[in-house]
């Protein structure tokens, strides 16, 4: 995936999952 998509995925991950996951 392009970096932009990765950024979006990370943002969604932060929205759905708690911050305990850290860097995915």
Buried (B, 14 or more C-beta within 10 A) or exposed (E): EEEEEEEEEEEEEEEEEEEEEEEE
